[in-house]
Amino acid sequence: MRTILITGPGGSGRTTVAAATALAAAREGTRTLLLGADRTDTLGAALGSATGPAPVEAAPNLSTWRPDAAERFRHDLTAFQTRAANVLDLLGAARLDAEEVTPLPGAEELSFLRALRDAALSERYDLLVVDLPPLPQALALLALPEELRRYLRRLLPPERQAARALRPVLGRLAGVPMPADWLYETAARWDVELAAVEAVLTDRDTAVRLVAEPGPAGADAVRAGRLGLALRALRTEALIANRVLPEATGDSWFSALLAQQRKTLADWQEEPYEVHPVPHLGRDPRGTDDLTALALPAVNPSPAPAGWPVADRIAEDGVLVWHIPLPGAIRDELDLIRRGDELVITAGPFRRLVPLPSALRRCTVAGAALREGELRIRFAPDPDLWPAGGR
């Protein structure tokens, strides 16, 4: 299945573009699911038909789904209390009834990610269009699976499960029950679920469409968004320049705004991805006729995969070079720290801990350079770790 993630700065019209993208694909005969993250039914308002907590058909070949995060959280918490019954009873804790549970911060994001995973794994559809939250929240959401999995591995490393046989003995010696198997089983289950979400996000058939109004604010948001997405190895498939004004005739009051838009569009056309201007209809698009009038481009059926290749330059320069695309990065805002088998990369306001490829773990960092929007890190083989005469 192809997955298109759509986001942009708040107020850019990302939900309208998501709805129009999904509708255009459905009219071409592609079985499409449109997934929304908003609490309110903004997708339904754009489409002219309500969306809800279960997939419903909005048009031929088009289904919509807006998951109920609160209900899913209540279900998950009830199941957790059942699995942890022995520990809760030991602590004298009173269980919560489903009716009194409200979602905690972060619960909606996790519920939505699980819905995204379920939708992407469904065989009922050929295309998944995801209306993500506004850009800053979307970047944090997309980083969540990888970061949570890292926390789980550090706090509850799988190798500690080998000590299960000792817990009854230790419990008798200490006089209190030791941590139960359910703790590690729960961590393992979460890791599997998060890994499935991460697999969807990093799949070669997953890409991002950015939506922004051409202008100084939109240009700043796109620049930051591209950098944040690139650091997550997520590919920007297209930039939708939304609400483009028509050419002015005479001395129009919006001539200055039009000039701003034209300048930004000219700058965007220099970028290495498709830029698609979408006209301003003079009103908020509502219903399928308005969405069709926006004339959104078709989804690319053969996307170019995003990759961070390692080039072998040992014969020429004695190093391996790791190429990491970081469009829009500024040299003074870049920072690299080697931490064991991980590399901590800071680019502007964004930060990511990246596992080193296996070959680079046997090397030392020999330098780095930022050239043409690409970070190139040089690694020299460590004689103590590098096999003699081998790779």
Salt bridges, closest charged atoms under 4 A:
ASP38 OD1 - ARG14 NH2 3.59
ASP41 OD1 - ARG66 NE 3.60
GLU71 OE1 - ARG74 NH2 3.10
ASP76 OD1 - HIS75 ND1 3.63
ASP76 OD2 - ARG114 NH1 2.33
GLU108 OE2 - ARG39 NH2 2.45
ASP118 OD2 - ARG72 NH2 2.96
ASP118 OD1 - ARG117 NH2 2.81
ASP126 OD1 - ARG31 NH2 2.89
ASP131 OD1 - ARG14 NH1 2.98
GLU146 OE1 - ARG232 NH1 2.69
GLU146 OE2 - ARG352 NH2 2.63
GLU147 OE2 - ARG232 NH2 3.08
ASP181 OD1 - ARG164 NE 3.63
ASP181 OD1 - ARG167 NH1 2.61
ASP191 OD1 - ARG149 NE 2.97
GLU193 OE1 - ARG114 NE 3.25
GLU193 OE1 - ARG117 NH1 3.87
GLU198 OE1 - ARG149 NH1 3.15
GLU213 OE2 - ARG243 NH1 2.52
ASP220 OD1 - ARG223 NH1 2.93
GLU237 OE1 - ARG209 NE 2.61
GLU247 OE2 - ARG262 NE 3.14
ASP267 OD2 - LYS263 NZ 3.35
GLU271 OE1 - ARG226 NH1 2.67
ASP290 OD1 - ARG283 NH2 2.76
ASP312 OD2 - ARG391 NH1 2.38
ASP317 OD2 - ARG313 NH2 3.17
GLU342 OE2 - ARG150 NE 3.20
GLU342 OE1 - ARG339 NH1 3.52
GLU374 OE1 - HIS323 ND1 2.89
GLU374 OE1 - ARG376 NE 2.79
